[in-house]
Every structure is written in C-alpha cells, then in structure tokens.
Amino acid sequence: MNSPASPNRSAVSTAFERGLLVRLPFVLAGGTLIAALAPALARLMAWAGIGPDPTASITTADIIGLSILGLTFSSVTVLAIGAVIVLIMKGPAYFADSYPLQDAERPDPPSQARATTRGR
C-alpha cells in the first residue's frame, strides 16, 4: 500500500515560487532606494553648487528616478502575479487513498474475449 510519504509518489515542490514571493518585498524596497539615489544626488550637487545647470540636472535625475521606480514596480508586479498563478496551478499536494491490488503479484491473464478482438 502506498502512503503519501512513499518514495514513488512525490509532490511538486513550490519552494521556488514561495521563495520568490518572500523576496519580492525586499526587491521592491531595494529598487525604490536605488530609484531615489539619482534625484537625491542631483539635489545634493545643486545644493553644493556643483554642475552647470541645477534645474536641468534635477529634472533629468527625477525622470531617471521615476523610470527606475516604474520598472521596479512593474517587474515586481509581473513576478508576483506569475508566482501566484504557478502556485495555484500546482495546487496543494493531495494524494488519493491507495488501495492494494488483489492480484498485484500474479496478474490475471487477459480474458479470451479480449484476445479474440485484438486478433482481428
């Protein structure tokens, strides 16, 4: 009789998808911090008086930061939706009840009716 713990009945592992879902908030936080670096650096340089035109550099840095932020949010969203869909498709690891076969050691020979229909 096979039990759910027997070696020939293995469930599909969802470790990758679950690990990905656990890491996504950290990826989102890290991407947000990286996106904030360019505008912060441009404002720091403008405050220190470094650079030719502070208004243009701040505007450019803001556009770059918003672009990185949008890329991060959309990537994390797509990965989260994909991981959830794969988790749902794999489903829980349910196993049906195993019933022992009566003739597992010596199977019954095929019936005569089946043998004659195959020969035609």
C-alpha positions, 0 to 999 in steps of 0.5 A: 500500500502506498502512503503519501510519504512513499518514495514513488509518489512525490509532490511538486515542490513550490519552494521556488515560487514561495521563495520568490514571493518572500523576496519580492518585498525586499526587491521592491524596497531595494529598487525604490532606494536605488530609484531615489539615489539619482534625484537625491544626488542631483539635489545634493550637487545643486545644493553644493553648487556643483554642475552647470545647470541645477534645474536641468540636472534635477529634472533629468535625475527625477525622470531617471528616478521615476523610470527606475521606480516604474520598472521596479514596480512593474517587474515586481508586479509581473513576478508576483502575479506569475508566482501566484498563478504557478502556485495555484496551478500546482495546487496543494499536494493531495494524494488519493487513498491507495488501495492494494491490488488483489492480484498485484503479484500474479496478474490475471491473464487477459480474458479470451474475449479480449484476445479474440478482438485484438486478433482481428 
